[in-house]
């Protein structure tokens, strides 16, 4: 059983309650637009971190993190990239990766809109955690956590926090 914490679009900001919400997680996944190395370091110092860079991330983050990652946790294959679109309208690059990699879980960010949905066409769980930072049009900061237990994904929880 592995407890996962997932966030995106921090844009250099980590709400103090982020650490409380993720305190029981075994690892964190960041779906891009980290903002700076300091933000990534705070997360890495807190929990093991899987991250990818986003469109606002500069060269130092692009050197440190890839554009996308494919990895496994328990019996689930995960594909994570920043710009992914949605199940009804995936980004062209994301769709190619989905078709090639055939993940069980597809994680993306960028939209600042929290959305979790089963994609029956590609037989995957689509997860966009929304935005964890305070910059952008979103009204609430959102963070997700869940458990992967073998081939089971369960206990999905969302934390909504005020931006100010």
Secondary structure as GFF3:
##gff-version 3
##sequence-region A 1 164
A	DSSP	beta_strand	2	7	.	.	.	ID=ss1
A	DSSP	alpha_helix	17	21	.	.	.	ID=ss2
A	DSSP	beta_strand	27	30	.	.	.	ID=ss3
A	DSSP	alpha_helix	37	46	.	.	.	ID=ss4
A	DSSP	beta_strand	48	51	.	.	.	ID=ss5
A	DSSP	alpha_helix	59	64	.	.	.	ID=ss6
A	DSSP	beta_strand	68	73	.	.	.	ID=ss7
A	DSSP	beta_strand	76	81	.	.	.	ID=ss8
A	DSSP	beta_strand	85	86	.	.	.	ID=ss9
A	DSSP	beta_strand	89	90	.	.	.	ID=ss10
A	DSSP	alpha_helix	92	101	.	.	.	ID=ss11
A	DSSP	beta_strand	105	108	.	.	.	ID=ss12
A	DSSP	beta_strand	114	119	.	.	.	ID=ss13
A	DSSP	beta_strand	124	129	.	.	.	ID=ss14
A	DSSP	beta_strand	140	149	.	.	.	ID=ss15
A	DSSP	beta_strand	152	162	.	.	.	ID=ss16
###
